[in-house]
């Protein structure tokens, strides 16, 4: 066989090269990658400063602690892309965690307690969604009010009592420390939820409509999108995920009191915004929100190793939030100017 015969035929015309270059360019410009690089740098610095940072219990806690915030950030992301926000998820977590513990202390199985907590969370999310979607009132005001109402209900229900580990199922509590290949089970479940949310947003009509509603509500209404139904669904999903986070709280900490989840709603918003979810809706990904959740928890663990006082830890998180919002507005302004130029040069 001649050399000429061995020469493979010329490759058919393909656009793989340009497409790969475009994908690589989009990846390098993505906010998620930038946040991931910051996260990896923090882990690298902490590993250099502390030999045991990535070993034993420290490794387990590094993965386990974000599991609750991952669920809340995923739910918060669904709400924020519709130009809304849910400040009641911390109180929802608290009341569902106490409900799960109270059900088990009264003899119910862990499955009944977990499903009951998720259903209760979805119901509380539906309360928010109905008022906001059908009442056409700002989500910030409504969820601020329901945050206080839900917390008040929990305080009236629990009082000074708490559900202790001895009142809950032993197998349920074991779930809080169970691992598969050194990865905590709670973290695995949270990542599965994040993947499911990401798949829904990327592949379904409902997911794309959530982005369209947040990007331009007036255009979405003119196009006939079911705005009320989608916004209601986003709040129900956020509440259900907060309910699941309540179950995680009960099994993670082995006890529930009336102050469970206080202040965590702000961390959920911060994780989503730092991860690239636009606070004005219409853009962002659940992957970014998840990376943002890991970053916030890692900052809390790394800064003490570096000798940074508590005050500066909170200041760093605040600066990240402000920086993310400013960056979001700068990128949005650049995109608007580019579109304006493209319209002017178009035939």
MARLUM-259992 format. One record per residue (C-alpha): chain; x, y, z; residue number from 1. Coordinates in steps of 0.05 Angstrom, whole numbers, always signed. Layout:
+----+--------+--------+--------+-----+
: ch :   east :  north :     up :   i :
+----+--------+--------+--------+-----+
:  A :      X :      Y :      Z : NUM :
...
+----+--------+--------+--------+-----+
//
This chain:
+----+--------+--------+--------+-----+
: ch :   east :  north :     up :   i :
+----+--------+--------+--------+-----+
:  A :     +0 :     +0 :     +0 :   1 :
:  A :    +30 :    +66 :    -21 :   2 :
:  A :    +43 :   +124 :    +25 :   3 :
:  A :     -9 :   +163 :    -12 :   4 :
:  A :    -61 :   +109 :     +1 :   5 :
:  A :    -44 :   +110 :    +75 :   6 :
:  A :    -55 :   +184 :    +80 :   7 :
:  A :   -122 :   +195 :   +113 :   8 :
:  A :   -173 :   +235 :    +74 :   9 :
:  A :   -177 :   +308 :    +91 :  10 :
:  A :   -220 :   +322 :   +150 :  11 :
:  A :   -289 :   +346 :   +132 :  12 :
:  A :   -304 :   +418 :   +142 :  13 :
:  A :   -320 :   +428 :   +215 :  14 :
:  A :   -332 :   +485 :   +262 :  15 :
:  A :   -303 :   +448 :   +321 :  16 :
:  A :   -242 :   +494 :   +326 :  17 :
:  A :   -280 :   +559 :   +330 :  18 :
:  A :   -333 :   +528 :   +375 :  19 :
:  A :   -281 :   +502 :   +424 :  20 :
:  A :   -247 :   +570 :   +423 :  21 :
:  A :   -314 :   +603 :   +438 :  22 :
:  A :   -328 :   +554 :   +494 :  23 :
:  A :   -259 :   +566 :   +523 :  24 :
:  A :   -268 :   +641 :   +517 :  25 :
:  A :   -336 :   +639 :   +551 :  26 :
:  A :   -307 :   +595 :   +606 :  27 :
:  A :   -249 :   +642 :   +619 :  28 :
:  A :   -297 :   +702 :   +623 :  29 :
:  A :   -346 :   +666 :   +668 :  30 :
:  A :   -358 :   +692 :   +738 :  31 :
:  A :   -362 :   +620 :   +764 :  32 :
:  A :   -290 :   +606 :   +743 :  33 :
:  A :   -265 :   +669 :   +777 :  34 :
:  A :   -299 :   +651 :   +842 :  35 :
:  A :   -274 :   +579 :   +837 :  36 :
:  A :   -202 :   +605 :   +828 :  37 :
:  A :   -210 :   +648 :   +891 :  38 :
:  A :   -236 :   +588 :   +929 :  39 :
:  A :   -178 :   +544 :   +907 :  40 :
:  A :   -128 :   +598 :   +925 :  41 :
:  A :   -157 :   +603 :   +995 :  42 :
:  A :   -153 :   +527 :  +1004 :  43 :
:  A :    -81 :   +528 :   +978 :  44 :
:  A :    -60 :   +584 :  +1026 :  45 :
:  A :    -94 :   +550 :  +1085 :  46 :
:  A :    -60 :   +484 :  +1068 :  47 :
:  A :     +8 :   +518 :  +1068 :  48 :
:  A :     -6 :   +553 :  +1134 :  49 :
:  A :    -38 :   +492 :  +1168 :  50 :
:  A :    -13 :   +421 :  +1153 :  51 :
:  A :    -78 :   +388 :  +1176 :  52 :
:  A :   -126 :   +432 :  +1138 :  53 :
:  A :   -143 :   +379 :  +1086 :  54 :
:  A :   -139 :   +318 :  +1131 :  55 :
:  A :   -184 :   +281 :  +1180 :  56 :
:  A :   -241 :   +319 :  +1213 :  57 :
:  A :   -219 :   +385 :  +1181 :  58 :
:  A :   -230 :   +356 :  +1111 :  59 :
:  A :   -297 :   +328 :  +1132 :  60 :
:  A :   -321 :   +394 :  +1162 :  61 :
:  A :   -296 :   +432 :  +1101 :  62 :
:  A :   -344 :   +392 :  +1058 :  63 :
:  A :   -399 :   +380 :  +1109 :  64 :
:  A :   -410 :   +451 :  +1134 :  65 :
:  A :   -431 :   +480 :  +1066 :  66 :
:  A :   -484 :   +426 :  +1055 :  67 :
:  A :   -540 :   +467 :  +1088 :  68 :
:  A :   -520 :   +532 :  +1054 :  69 :
:  A :   -517 :   +496 :   +987 :  70 :
:  A :   -591 :   +479 :   +991 :  71 :
:  A :   -610 :   +549 :  +1012 :  72 :
:  A :   -567 :   +582 :   +958 :  73 :
:  A :   -598 :   +537 :   +904 :  74 :
:  A :   -668 :   +557 :   +926 :  75 :
:  A :   -649 :   +630 :   +933 :  76 :
:  A :   -619 :   +629 :   +863 :  77 :
:  A :   -685 :   +605 :   +833 :  78 :
:  A :   -720 :   +664 :   +866 :  79 :
:  A :   -668 :   +717 :   +850 :  80 :
:  A :   -666 :   +703 :   +775 :  81 :
:  A :   -740 :   +723 :   +774 :  82 :
:  A :   -722 :   +792 :   +803 :  83 :
:  A :   -744 :   +772 :   +873 :  84 :
:  A :   -711 :   +752 :   +938 :  85 :
:  A :   -731 :   +706 :   +996 :  86 :
:  A :   -709 :   +731 :  +1064 :  87 :
:  A :   -753 :   +681 :  +1101 :  88 :
:  A :   -711 :   +619 :  +1087 :  89 :
:  A :   -674 :   +624 :  +1154 :  90 :
:  A :   -739 :   +624 :  +1193 :  91 :
:  A :   -766 :   +569 :  +1148 :  92 :
:  A :   -705 :   +527 :  +1163 :  93 :
:  A :   -714 :   +538 :  +1237 :  94 :
:  A :   -788 :   +520 :  +1239 :  95 :
:  A :   -779 :   +459 :  +1195 :  96 :
:  A :   -719 :   +434 :  +1234 :  97 :
:  A :   -759 :   +439 :  +1298 :  98 :
:  A :   -818 :   +405 :  +1265 :  99 :
:  A :   -775 :   +347 :  +1242 : 100 :
:  A :   -746 :   +339 :  +1312 : 101 :
:  A :   -814 :   +345 :  +1346 : 102 :
:  A :   -844 :   +292 :  +1300 : 103 :
:  A :   -788 :   +243 :  +1317 : 104 :
:  A :   -793 :   +258 :  +1391 : 105 :
:  A :   -867 :   +240 :  +1387 : 106 :
:  A :   -852 :   +172 :  +1355 : 107 :
:  A :   -856 :   +186 :  +1281 : 108 :
:  A :   -806 :   +154 :  +1234 : 109 :
:  A :   -748 :   +195 :  +1206 : 110 :
:  A :   -779 :   +190 :  +1136 : 111 :
:  A :   -845 :   +219 :  +1160 : 112 :
:  A :   -807 :   +274 :  +1197 : 113 :
:  A :   -764 :   +291 :  +1136 : 114 :
:  A :   -822 :   +291 :  +1086 : 115 :
:  A :   -864 :   +331 :  +1135 : 116 :
:  A :   -810 :   +383 :  +1142 : 117 :
:  A :   -801 :   +390 :  +1066 : 118 :
:  A :   -877 :   +395 :  +1057 : 119 :
:  A :   -881 :   +448 :  +1111 : 120 :
:  A :   -825 :   +487 :  +1078 : 121 :
:  A :   -861 :   +484 :  +1011 : 122 :
:  A :   -925 :   +509 :  +1045 : 123 :
:  A :   -888 :   +568 :  +1076 : 124 :
:  A :   -856 :   +583 :  +1009 : 125 :
:  A :   -925 :   +580 :   +977 : 126 :
:  A :   -950 :   +633 :  +1026 : 127 :
:  A :   -894 :   +679 :  +1002 : 128 :
:  A :   -906 :   +662 :   +929 : 129 :
:  A :   -981 :   +673 :   +930 : 130 :
:  A :   -975 :   +742 :   +963 : 131 :
:  A :   -919 :   +764 :   +917 : 132 :
:  A :   -942 :   +735 :   +851 : 133 :
:  A :  -1016 :   +750 :   +857 : 134 :
:  A :  -1012 :   +810 :   +903 : 135 :
:  A :   -958 :   +843 :   +860 : 136 :
:  A :   -921 :   +868 :   +921 : 137 :
:  A :   -845 :   +873 :   +930 : 138 :
:  A :   -814 :   +807 :   +952 : 139 :
:  A :   -764 :   +844 :   +997 : 140 :
:  A :   -820 :   +872 :  +1041 : 141 :
:  A :   -863 :   +809 :  +1042 : 142 :
:  A :   -808 :   +760 :  +1057 : 143 :
:  A :   -780 :   +807 :  +1110 : 144 :
:  A :   -848 :   +805 :  +1143 : 145 :
:  A :   -857 :   +730 :  +1137 : 146 :
:  A :   -786 :   +721 :  +1163 : 147 :
:  A :   -809 :   +754 :  +1228 : 148 :
:  A :   -877 :   +719 :  +1228 : 149 :
:  A :   -847 :   +649 :  +1218 : 150 :
:  A :   -794 :   +663 :  +1272 : 151 :
:  A :   -849 :   +687 :  +1319 : 152 :
:  A :   -888 :   +623 :  +1307 : 153 :
:  A :   -827 :   +582 :  +1323 : 154 :
:  A :   -813 :   +621 :  +1386 : 155 :
:  A :   -885 :   +611 :  +1409 : 156 :
:  A :   -882 :   +537 :  +1391 : 157 :
:  A :   -814 :   +519 :  +1420 : 158 :
:  A :   -808 :   +572 :  +1475 : 159 :
:  A :   -746 :   +557 :  +1515 : 160 :
:  A :   -749 :   +483 :  +1499 : 161 :
:  A :   -705 :   +446 :  +1450 : 162 :
:  A :   -708 :   +379 :  +1416 : 163 :
:  A :   -647 :   +340 :  +1440 : 164 :
:  A :   -608 :   +285 :  +1405 : 165 :
:  A :   -635 :   +233 :  +1453 : 166 :
:  A :   -706 :   +247 :  +1428 : 167 :
:  A :   -688 :   +235 :  +1355 : 168 :
:  A :   -677 :   +170 :  +1316 : 169 :
:  A :   -606 :   +143 :  +1322 : 170 :
:  A :   -602 :   +125 :  +1248 : 171 :
:  A :   -625 :   +195 :  +1230 : 172 :
:  A :   -569 :   +226 :  +1272 : 173 :
:  A :   -518 :   +178 :  +1241 : 174 :
:  A :   -534 :   +209 :  +1174 : 175 :
:  A :   -503 :   +274 :  +1197 : 176 :
:  A :   -434 :   +242 :  +1201 : 177 :
:  A :   -440 :   +187 :  +1148 : 178 :
:  A :   -389 :   +189 :  +1092 : 179 :
:  A :   -378 :   +155 :  +1024 : 180 :
:  A :   -305 :   +155 :  +1002 : 181 :
:  A :   -290 :   +209 :  +1054 : 182 :
:  A :   -345 :   +253 :  +1025 : 183 :
:  A :   -403 :   +268 :  +1074 : 184 :
:  A :   -470 :   +240 :  +1053 : 185 :
:  A :   -505 :   +307 :  +1067 : 186 :
:  A :   -457 :   +341 :  +1018 : 187 :
:  A :   -470 :   +288 :   +965 : 188 :
:  A :   -545 :   +298 :   +972 : 189 :
:  A :   -537 :   +374 :   +968 : 190 :
:  A :   -495 :   +368 :   +905 : 191 :
:  A :   -547 :   +322 :   +874 : 192 :
:  A :   -600 :   +375 :   +888 : 193 :
:  A :   -555 :   +428 :   +856 : 194 :
:  A :   -546 :   +385 :   +794 : 195 :
:  A :   -621 :   +374 :   +790 : 196 :
:  A :   -635 :   +449 :   +794 : 197 :
:  A :   -582 :   +463 :   +742 : 198 :
:  A :   -611 :   +410 :   +695 : 199 :
:  A :   -680 :   +440 :   +703 : 200 :
:  A :   -657 :   +510 :   +688 : 201 :
:  A :   -616 :   +490 :   +627 : 202 :
:  A :   -661 :   +439 :   +594 : 203 :
:  A :   -733 :   +455 :   +609 : 204 :
:  A :   -780 :   +508 :   +584 : 205 :
:  A :   -798 :   +527 :   +655 : 206 :
:  A :   -725 :   +541 :   +671 : 207 :
:  A :   -715 :   +585 :   +610 : 208 :
:  A :   -779 :   +623 :   +627 : 209 :
:  A :   -752 :   +639 :   +697 : 210 :
:  A :   -693 :   +674 :   +664 : 211 :
:  A :   -738 :   +710 :   +614 : 212 :
:  A :   -783 :   +735 :   +670 : 213 :
:  A :   -724 :   +763 :   +709 : 214 :
:  A :   -690 :   +792 :   +648 : 215 :
:  A :   -750 :   +833 :   +624 : 216 :
:  A :   -817 :   +824 :   +660 : 217 :
:  A :   -855 :   +869 :   +612 : 218 :
:  A :   -831 :   +831 :   +551 : 219 :
:  A :   -847 :   +765 :   +586 : 220 :
:  A :   -918 :   +789 :   +599 : 221 :
:  A :   -926 :   +812 :   +527 : 222 :
:  A :   -901 :   +744 :   +504 : 223 :
:  A :   -953 :   +709 :   +546 : 224 :
:  A :   -907 :   +674 :   +595 : 225 :
:  A :   -941 :   +648 :   +658 : 226 :
:  A :   -906 :   +697 :   +704 : 227 :
:  A :   -948 :   +686 :   +766 : 228 :
:  A :   -944 :   +610 :   +761 : 229 :
:  A :   -868 :   +611 :   +751 : 230 :
:  A :   -855 :   +660 :   +808 : 231 :
:  A :   -901 :   +620 :   +854 : 232 :
:  A :   -863 :   +556 :   +834 : 233 :
:  A :   -796 :   +589 :   +849 : 234 :
:  A :   -818 :   +608 :   +919 : 235 :
:  A :   -847 :   +539 :   +932 : 236 :
:  A :   -782 :   +507 :   +910 : 237 :
:  A :   -742 :   +555 :   +954 : 238 :
:  A :   -786 :   +538 :  +1014 : 239 :
:  A :   -781 :   +463 :  +1001 : 240 :
:  A :   -705 :   +467 :   +997 : 241 :
:  A :   -705 :   +508 :  +1062 : 242 :
:  A :   -747 :   +451 :  +1092 : 243 :
:  A :   -695 :   +400 :  +1069 : 244 :
:  A :   -641 :   +445 :  +1098 : 245 :
:  A :   -680 :   +443 :  +1164 : 246 :
:  A :   -676 :   +366 :  +1162 : 247 :
:  A :   -601 :   +372 :  +1149 : 248 :
:  A :   -595 :   +420 :  +1208 : 249 :
:  A :   -629 :   +371 :  +1255 : 250 :
:  A :   -585 :   +312 :  +1235 : 251 :
:  A :   -521 :   +355 :  +1230 : 252 :
:  A :   -525 :   +387 :  +1298 : 253 :
:  A :   -565 :   +334 :  +1336 : 254 :
:  A :   -612 :   +384 :  +1368 : 255 :
:  A :   -658 :   +440 :  +1350 : 256 :
:  A :   -678 :   +503 :  +1388 : 257 :
:  A :   -717 :   +565 :  +1370 : 258 :
:  A :   -655 :   +602 :  +1344 : 259 :
:  A :   -639 :   +551 :  +1290 : 260 :
:  A :   -621 :   +584 :  +1224 : 261 :
:  A :   -620 :   +656 :  +1250 : 262 :
:  A :   -583 :   +700 :  +1200 : 263 :
:  A :   -569 :   +645 :  +1149 : 264 :
:  A :   -617 :   +678 :  +1099 : 265 :
:  A :   -565 :   +733 :  +1087 : 266 :
:  A :   -511 :   +681 :  +1075 : 267 :
:  A :   -556 :   +648 :  +1023 : 268 :
:  A :   -566 :   +714 :   +986 : 269 :
:  A :   -492 :   +729 :   +992 : 270 :
:  A :   -472 :   +660 :   +964 : 271 :
:  A :   -517 :   +670 :   +903 : 272 :
:  A :   -494 :   +741 :   +889 : 273 :
:  A :   -420 :   +726 :   +899 : 274 :
:  A :   -428 :   +666 :   +854 : 275 :
:  A :   -450 :   +711 :   +797 : 276 :
:  A :   -526 :   +710 :   +803 : 277 :
:  A :   -550 :   +780 :   +782 : 278 :
:  A :   -588 :   +812 :   +840 : 279 :
:  A :   -632 :   +846 :   +788 : 280 :
:  A :   -652 :   +779 :   +758 : 281 :
:  A :   -645 :   +746 :   +691 : 282 :
:  A :   -576 :   +716 :   +694 : 283 :
:  A :   -531 :   +671 :   +736 : 284 :
:  A :   -526 :   +597 :   +749 : 285 :
:  A :   -537 :   +549 :   +806 : 286 :
:  A :   -465 :   +526 :   +797 : 287 :
:  A :   -441 :   +596 :   +814 : 288 :
:  A :   -487 :   +598 :   +875 : 289 :
:  A :   -459 :   +531 :   +898 : 290 :
:  A :   -387 :   +555 :   +890 : 291 :
:  A :   -406 :   +619 :   +927 : 292 :
:  A :   -433 :   +577 :   +985 : 293 :
:  A :   -368 :   +537 :   +989 : 294 :
:  A :   -328 :   +602 :   +985 : 295 :
:  A :   -366 :   +635 :  +1043 : 296 :
:  A :   -357 :   +575 :  +1088 : 297 :
:  A :   -284 :   +568 :  +1069 : 298 :
:  A :   -271 :   +642 :  +1084 : 299 :
:  A :   -298 :   +631 :  +1155 : 300 :
:  A :   -249 :   +573 :  +1164 : 301 :
:  A :   -188 :   +602 :  +1129 : 302 :
:  A :   -185 :   +673 :  +1157 : 303 :
:  A :   -176 :   +651 :  +1230 : 304 :
:  A :   -118 :   +608 :  +1206 : 305 :
:  A :    -87 :   +670 :  +1175 : 306 :
:  A :    -98 :   +707 :  +1241 : 307 :
:  A :   -152 :   +754 :  +1215 : 308 :
:  A :   -200 :   +778 :  +1270 : 309 :
:  A :   -275 :   +764 :  +1267 : 310 :
:  A :   -292 :   +835 :  +1249 : 311 :
:  A :   -250 :   +832 :  +1186 : 312 :
:  A :   -280 :   +765 :  +1167 : 313 :
:  A :   -349 :   +797 :  +1163 : 314 :
:  A :   -319 :   +857 :  +1128 : 315 :
:  A :   -287 :   +811 :  +1075 : 316 :
:  A :   -354 :   +778 :  +1061 : 317 :
:  A :   -388 :   +847 :  +1057 : 318 :
:  A :   -334 :   +872 :  +1009 : 319 :
:  A :   -344 :   +810 :   +965 : 320 :
:  A :   -419 :   +823 :   +961 : 321 :
:  A :   -409 :   +897 :   +943 : 322 :
:  A :   -355 :   +879 :   +893 : 323 :
:  A :   -400 :   +826 :   +860 : 324 :
:  A :   -458 :   +875 :   +853 : 325 :
:  A :   -413 :   +930 :   +825 : 326 :
:  A :   -382 :   +881 :   +776 : 327 :
:  A :   -451 :   +857 :   +755 : 328 :
:  A :   -473 :   +929 :   +740 : 329 :
:  A :   -409 :   +943 :   +701 : 330 :
:  A :   -417 :   +881 :   +659 : 331 :
:  A :   -491 :   +896 :   +647 : 332 :
:  A :   -474 :   +967 :   +625 : 333 :
:  A :   -421 :   +942 :   +577 : 334 :
:  A :   -470 :   +891 :   +548 : 335 :
:  A :   -522 :   +946 :   +538 : 336 :
:  A :   -472 :   +991 :   +502 : 337 :
:  A :   -449 :   +933 :   +458 : 338 :
:  A :   -521 :   +916 :   +439 : 339 :
:  A :   -534 :   +989 :   +423 : 340 :
:  A :   -474 :   +992 :   +377 : 341 :
:  A :   -494 :   +928 :   +343 : 342 :
:  A :   -564 :   +956 :   +329 : 343 :
:  A :   -534 :  +1019 :   +299 : 344 :
:  A :   -489 :   +981 :   +251 : 345 :
:  A :   -540 :   +929 :   +232 : 346 :
:  A :   -570 :   +938 :   +161 : 347 :
+----+--------+--------+--------+-----+
//
